[in-house]
Amino acid sequence: MAFGLPAAAVWRFLWELSDTFTVSTVEAGENGDQAASVQSVRTYGRLASYNAQASRAILYMSRHGTTHSLKVNTTLVEPFAAHNGSFYLFLGELEKHEVCAAELSLFTSVCTNV
């Protein structure tokens, strides 16, 4: 996976991610038959849950009565002190898999409690 930085001072709210997702690279999966679309993003939200054993977190934010969520892969930032309900900033690669195009996940390389 090739990590790049999003443009300076560009933030994506959770509700914008699925609407503004554009393909920057396409990479083949390990078995070569599943490709993933990847985009560098900087986003933030409240931490809903964190599972250290699975290196997974759920980030959420509410807007106009609708709750938007995002799955986060925290493998590269382990261990971090997770506090459910606190705001976190994440910088990483947003992935949309061809198998389930409706589901996005963030493979984070930077995580900070804000």
N, C-alpha and C positions, 0 to 999 in steps of 0.2 A: 504494500500500500504506500503510495507516495503522499507524504504530508506537505501541504502548502499552507500559507497563511491567507485568511480572508483579507479583503481590502481594509486599509486602516480606517478605524472609527465606524465600521459597518457592523451593526448588530441585527440579529434576526430574532424576533419574538417567536415563541412556540407556535402561535397561530399562523405565522407567515411561512414557516418552513415548508409545508406541503404545497402551498400556493406558489412560492417563488423558487422552488427547487429546479435548478438547471444542471445539466450534466457537464462536468468539467473533464472527467476522464471515465473510461470504461475499462474495467479490468476483469480478466477471467478468474473464476473461482479456483480453488485448489484442484478440483477434478476437471476443470476446463470447460464444463458445460453450463455453469451458472455464472453470469456476469453481474456485476454490481455497478450502479451509478454512484459516483462519489462527488461531494462538494465540500470545500472548507467553509466552516461557519463559526461564528462567535454568538453564543446565546446564553440566557440565564433564566432562572425560575426557581421555584421552591422545591426542595427535595421531599418527595413523597415516601420513598422507601429506598433501602440500600441493603444489598446482600453481598457481603465481602467474599464468601466462598465462591459464588458464581460471578463475581466482578460485574454486577449489574446494579444500576440505580434507575429510579423513575423520577423524572423531573416534571413538574406541572405548573400551570399558570391559568388563572381565570380571566375571562374577558366577556363582557356582556352576558353574564350568566352561563357561559359555556366554559367547561374546563378542558384545556388542551394539555396533552402529556407527550413525553418523549422518552424512549428507552435509551439508556446511556451505558456503554461498555467502558468500565473503569480500569481495565487491565493495566494500562500504562501509568496510572496515577495512584496505584496501590502502595501502601495503605494510606487512607486519609480519614480524618476524624469527621464522620458524617453526623449531622444533627438534623433529624427530620423536621421539616417546617421552615428551615433556614434558607435564605437565598444563596444560590451557588452560580458562579460563572463557569461556563465550559467552552473550551476552544478545541475543535477537532474536525474530523471528517464525517459528514452526514452521509449515510448510506441508504439507498433505496434498492432493494433486491428485486430482481425480475420475478422470482418465485411468488413473492407477496408484495407487489408494487405499492399497495396502500399503506404499508408499514415502514416507517423510517426508524433508524437508530443512529446514535452518535457514538463514534469511536473516538473518545476524548484523549487529548494529549496534555491538556492543562485544565486543572480544576482548582477553584479557589472559593472560599466562603466569603460572601460579601454582605 
